Amino acid sequence: MAEYQDSLLVDSHAHLDGSQFVDDLDATIDRATANGISHILTIGCDLKSSEQSIAIANKYEHIFAAVGVHPHDAVEIDDESLKILRSMLTQPKVVALGEIGLDFYRDRSPREIQRYAFRRQIRLAREMGKPIIIHDRDAHNEVIQILKEEKSSEIGGVLHCFSGDLQIAEQCLELGFYLSFTGTITYPKNQEIRDVIKHIPIDRMLVETDCPYLSPQKFRGKRNEPALVRYTAEKIAEIKDLTIEDVAIITSANCRSLFGLGAVKVTSV
């Protein structure tokens, strides 16, 4: 991995528990390491996937987990499920609560239930002192309103796969949140997101794959995986007129600051 020693990246949002990785998870993780990915954060979307994410994190030293209930599964949230999440959040490899938020595009859970689940999980994160990972689709203004009302700036977090405009981005930054970007920034039609990246500071950005979804343009239609996060970082470097080393150093430092991952370790392969 010598060629990547100055450009180690963190995939800040992956779903390694997904069925798409059952047959080759070890090989997937090896490819990520070979491509200079120092750490991976695997994200829970419901209680089952949260439990599986913890198991994966416990198996691999450089993988960490987040646990939470996605708005699609918001009906899961009640006192008992929150008790289970609270217990999960005490485990050493669990560094965040997520992904949580609002999805008014697919509306797989009633909106009022989504709002209830979002607020309850933010309160739990504040209680446990953990940052939050936000899913926001077609609900930008309500997400920001709830983040403000629930005093989420006390714990901070990240808007994953950011899809808002510059005004929304600036409001998120004012709350002290990071913005994370995926391979979608390489799609020809996504100029608005590239404009956001151009105008916001690199020290408030993370990079992610959201794998197995949202492969970069070169791999559209194929399964995404952590090794491909480098394509997102390279596009950010191009937009910001930086080197890939600059983007790697800064976004990895941002991840360490937000999630407390510790110093990046360089290993040879």
N, C-alpha and C positions, 0 to 999 in steps of 0.2 A: 504493500500500500504506500510505498515511498512517494509516488507521484501525487498523493492526496494529503500528505502530512500537513501542508499549509492551508488545506481547504476542507477540513472535516466538517460535515453537516449533521444536523439533527432533523430527523423526520418527526415533526411534532404532532402528527395526527395520522395514525394508521389503524386499520381494523384487522389485525392479524388473527383474530379468532374466527374470521369468516370461513365458510365452507370452501372457498376458492383456494385456501392455503393448507388444507388438511393434508394433501399428498406430498407437499414439498416445502414445508415451513422451514426446516433446517437449511435447505438449499437457498431459499429466499433470503434468509438472514445472512447466510454466507455471501451472497451476491451484494447485499447492502454493505457489508463490511469491506468487501473487495473494492467497492466504489466510493469508499471514504465516508460512509455513514457511521458516525461514532455512537449515536444513541437513537432509539426509537421509542415513541410513546404510543402504546396501543390503547384504544379507547373503547369503553363500554357504552352500549346503547340501551340495555335493559339489565335486569338483575343477572340473567344467565350469561350474557356476553361480558358483563362486568366481572363475574366470577372467573370466566375463561381468560379474560385479559390479565387478571392477577396471576393465574397459573402460568401463563406464558412469561410474564415479567419475572416470576420467581425462578423460572428455568434458565433464563439468559441474563447474565450480569448487566449487560448494557441496554436492556429493555425495561421500561417503566410502564405503569398502568394508570389510567383514569377510570373512575367508576361513576355511573349515573344512568338516568333514564331519559332517553330521547323523546322529543315531543310526539313522535309517532306512537310511542308506547306510554304516553302520559297517564293512561288509566291505571297503570301499575302503582302509581304513587298513592300510598296511604301510610298510616302510622307504622304498620309492620314493615313495609318496604323501606321506609326511612330509617328504621332501626337497623335493618340489614345493611343499608348503605353506610350508616354511621360506623358500624363495626368494620366494614371493608376499608373505610378511610383511615383506620388506625394501623393498617398493615404497612410495613416499611417501604415496599415498592410502589405504593399508591401515592401519587403526587398531586392529583387534581380531582375535582368533581366535574364529570362531563361524559358524553356531551348532553347538554341541556339547552332548552330555549323554546322557540316558537317556530312552527312551520305552517304558514297560511297558504302555501302553494298546494300541498297534497291534502292537508286537513284530515289526516288519518285518525286523529283524536279530536273531539269537539274543542273549539277554541277556548272555552271557559275552563275546561279541564287542563288544557295546555298551560294556561296562565297560572292556574293553581299549582300544578306540578313544578313549573319554573320557579315560582316564588318560594315554595317549600324547600326546594333544593338549594336555592341561593342562601336561604336562612341556615340550612344545615352546613353549607360550606363556610359561612361566617362563624358558626359555632365551632367548627373543627379547624378553622384557620387554613383552609385550602383554597387555592385559586380555582376559577371556573372556566370551562371550555364551552363556548356558546355556539349553538346552531341557530342561524337566523335566515329564514327564507321567506321573502315577501312580507316581512313583519318588522322592518327596521325601526320605525318610530315607536312601536309598542315595546320592542326589546330594550331600546334605550330608556324609555319611560320606566320600565320595571327595574332595570339596573340601577337607575337613580333612586327610585322609591325604596328599594331593598338595600341601599347603602353598599352596593357591591364594590365600590371603589376601595373599601376597607380591605378587601382580599385580592382584588385584581383578577385578571384572566385574559382570555383571548377570544376574539371573534374569528372562529375557524372558517376557512373557505370564504373569505370576505367577499360580499357581492353588492355592497352598497355603493353610493356615489361619494364624491369628495366631502360633501357636507356631512353625511353620516359618518364617514371616516373621522373627520375632525371632532365630532361629538364623542366618538368612542375614545379617541386619544385624550380628550379632556377628562374623561373618567379614569384615565390611567391604564386603559386596556391596550393590549397588543392586537395587531391584525395579522392573520395568517393567510398565505396564498398557496394555491395548488397549481397543478398542470394546466388548469383552465386559462391561465394568463398567457399561455402559448397559442390559444385558439385565435384564428384570424379575426373573428367578429368581436372579440372581447377588448376592444380598444378602451372602453370606459374604465375597466379595471386597471389597465396599463397606465392610464392617466392618473388614477389614484396613486399607484405606486410611485410615479414620477414626482408627486407633490408631497408625499408624507416622508418623515425621516426613517432611514433604515434601522435606527436603533429602537423602533417600535414595531418591527416586522419579524414574523416567523415564516418558515417554509414547511410545507407538508405535502403528503401525497393524497390523503384520504383514501388510500388503497383499501380494497381492490378497485375503487372507482376513480374517475377523472384522470385517466392517463394523459400525459402530455401529447401534443399534436402528433408527434412522430409515431406514437404508439396507440392512437385512438382506435377503439374497437377491441383492444387487447387488455388483459388484466394489468392493472397498475400494481407497483410494488415499491418498497422503500428505496431501492437502488436508483429509481427514476426521479427522486426528489432533486437530483442535481440539475435536471433540465429546468426546473422552476427557478432554482438559484441562479443559473446561467442567464435566464431571461431577465431576472431582476437586475443582475449585474449590467446587462445591456441597457436596460431602461434607465438605470441610475448612473451610467457611465462610471462603473466601478469594476474592479477585478472580481473574479469568482472567489479569490482568497478573502477579499474584503467582506463580501456577502456571507461567506461561511463563518468567518471569525465573529462578525457582529451578530448574525442571527443565532449562532450557537451560544454566544454569551447571553443573548436575550432569553433563550430557553433555560439556561442555568439560573438566571436571575428569577425568572417566573416560577419555575418548577423545582428549583433546588437540586438539579441533577448532579452537581459536583463538577470537578474538573474533567475535561475531555481526556480520555486516555488514547494514546496512539499505539496501535498494535500492528505487528507485521503479519502479512499473509503470504 
